[in-house]
Amino acid sequence: MCPGTGRPSAVSPHVGEDDGDKLLPGEASSAHSGDVNDARRWLETYDELCRLKQKILTDLESQKVHVPPEGDAEVKDDEAMLRAEYERLLGRREFWHAEFEARQDR
């Protein structure tokens, strides 16, 4: 949360310290701009990224049955990485949704 605002901070709680906060180029400055159009753009961006990642996970689920047992560990590693990334993207989308709502009310 941003101190004194009751809003989520620009850094998602889903991002670990070693991820370097993993904001997209230009995102940090938009988080502080106060511009509703910036918030809308990032909400739409993260919404699309979430849809894409969800499709990849859905495709992985349907295709992993074709992988021989020797490849199970690799598939599980990929799935865990993709799920973690999807969760991170959801956190960013939640931040920008809250930011968009707050900026519309100004």
One Martini backbone bead per residue (centre of mass of N, CA, C, O) as a GRO file, in nm:
protein
  106
    1MET     BB    1   0.099   0.035   0.018
    2CYS     BB    2   0.041   0.358   0.014
    3PRO     BB    3   0.115   0.593   0.210
    4GLY     BB    4  -0.194   0.749   0.298
    5THR     BB    5  -0.399   0.611   0.056
    6GLY     BB    6  -0.498   0.294   0.036
    7ARG     BB    7  -0.313   0.207  -0.193
    8PRO     BB    8  -0.144   0.044  -0.399
    9SER     BB    9   0.150  -0.009  -0.493
   10ALA     BB   10   0.356  -0.021  -0.771
   11VAL     BB   11   0.441  -0.270  -0.615
   12SER     BB   12   0.395  -0.585  -0.613
   13PRO     BB   13   0.351  -0.847  -0.384
   14HIS     BB   14   0.445  -1.069  -0.613
   15VAL     BB   15   0.728  -0.942  -0.603
   16GLY     BB   16   1.043  -1.015  -0.583
   17GLU     BB   17   1.348  -0.895  -0.513
   18ASP     BB   18   1.488  -1.053  -0.765
   19ASP     BB   19   1.294  -0.905  -0.991
   20GLY     BB   20   1.311  -0.587  -0.982
   21ASP     BB   21   0.985  -0.543  -1.007
   22LYS     BB   22   0.918  -0.581  -1.311
   23LEU     BB   23   0.877  -0.337  -1.490
   24LEU     BB   24   0.775  -0.172  -1.743
   25PRO     BB   25   0.842   0.039  -1.972
   26GLY     BB   26   0.715   0.341  -1.817
   27GLU     BB   27   0.557   0.258  -1.554
   28ALA     BB   28   0.674   0.423  -1.318
   29SER     BB   29   0.590   0.706  -1.421
   30SER     BB   30   0.282   0.639  -1.434
   31ALA     BB   31   0.241   0.586  -1.125
   32HIS     BB   32   0.302   0.921  -1.079
   33SER     BB   33   0.113   1.102  -1.277
   34GLY     BB   34  -0.226   1.085  -1.251
   35ASP     BB   35  -0.311   0.966  -1.521
   36VAL     BB   36  -0.580   0.802  -1.649
   37ASN     BB   37  -0.455   0.707  -1.924
   38ASP     BB   38  -0.222   0.552  -1.804
   39ALA     BB   39  -0.391   0.352  -1.643
   40ARG     BB   40  -0.548   0.235  -1.881
   41ARG     BB   41  -0.307   0.131  -2.043
   42TRP     BB   42  -0.199  -0.067  -1.818
   43LEU     BB   43  -0.454  -0.229  -1.781
   44GLU     BB   44  -0.468  -0.331  -2.074
   45THR     BB   45  -0.190  -0.459  -2.083
   46TYR     BB   46  -0.232  -0.662  -1.842
   47ASP     BB   47  -0.482  -0.796  -1.950
   48GLU     BB   48  -0.347  -0.915  -2.202
   49LEU     BB   49  -0.120  -1.069  -2.058
   50CYS     BB   50  -0.311  -1.252  -1.897
   51ARG     BB   51  -0.448  -1.385  -2.136
   52LEU     BB   52  -0.196  -1.505  -2.260
   53LYS     BB   53  -0.098  -1.672  -2.016
   54GLN     BB   54  -0.358  -1.840  -1.992
   55LYS     BB   55  -0.335  -1.972  -2.269
   56ILE     BB   56  -0.066  -2.110  -2.224
   57LEU     BB   57  -0.165  -2.281  -1.982
   58THR     BB   58  -0.390  -2.426  -2.134
   59ASP     BB   59  -0.208  -2.552  -2.350
   60LEU     BB   60  -0.025  -2.705  -2.160
   61GLU     BB   61  -0.239  -2.886  -2.034
   62SER     BB   62  -0.320  -3.028  -2.311
   63GLN     BB   63  -0.006  -3.110  -2.401
   64LYS     BB   64   0.136  -3.275  -2.163
   65VAL     BB   65   0.029  -3.567  -2.242
   66HIS     BB   66   0.258  -3.596  -2.484
   67VAL     BB   67   0.471  -3.627  -2.275
   68PRO     BB   68   0.704  -3.800  -2.172
   69PRO     BB   69   0.802  -3.894  -1.860
   70GLU     BB   70   1.094  -3.766  -1.891
   71GLY     BB   71   0.944  -3.460  -1.915
   72ASP     BB   72   0.792  -3.383  -1.651
   73ALA     BB   73   0.986  -3.189  -1.502
   74GLU     BB   74   0.992  -2.972  -1.721
   75VAL     BB   75   0.691  -2.910  -1.724
   76LYS     BB   76   0.667  -2.832  -1.425
   77ASP     BB   77   0.862  -2.596  -1.438
   78ASP     BB   78   0.711  -2.434  -1.650
   79GLU     BB   79   0.444  -2.412  -1.499
   80ALA     BB   80   0.551  -2.265  -1.249
   81MET     BB   81   0.662  -2.018  -1.400
   82LEU     BB   82   0.395  -1.934  -1.538
   83ARG     BB   83   0.228  -1.899  -1.279
   84ALA     BB   84   0.403  -1.683  -1.149
   85GLU     BB   85   0.373  -1.480  -1.379
   86TYR     BB   86   0.067  -1.460  -1.370
   87GLU     BB   87   0.052  -1.352  -1.079
   88ARG     BB   88   0.213  -1.098  -1.133
   89LEU     BB   89   0.020  -0.982  -1.347
   90LEU     BB   90  -0.226  -0.968  -1.163
   91GLY     BB   91  -0.104  -0.763  -0.968
   92ARG     BB   92  -0.068  -0.540  -1.177
   93ARG     BB   93  -0.364  -0.523  -1.261
   94GLU     BB   94  -0.472  -0.447  -0.983
   95PHE     BB   95  -0.323  -0.188  -0.953
   96TRP     BB   96  -0.438  -0.048  -1.217
   97HIS     BB   97  -0.730  -0.064  -1.137
   98ALA     BB   98  -0.710   0.107  -0.881
   99GLU     BB   99  -0.584   0.351  -1.021
  100PHE     BB  100  -0.809   0.407  -1.221
  101GLU     BB  101  -1.034   0.452  -1.017
  102ALA     BB  102  -0.896   0.685  -0.863
  103ARG     BB  103  -0.856   0.877  -1.114
  104GLN     BB  104  -1.159   0.908  -1.188
  105ASP     BB  105  -1.234   1.055  -0.902
  106ARG     BB  106  -1.069   1.340  -0.961
   0.00000   0.00000   0.00000
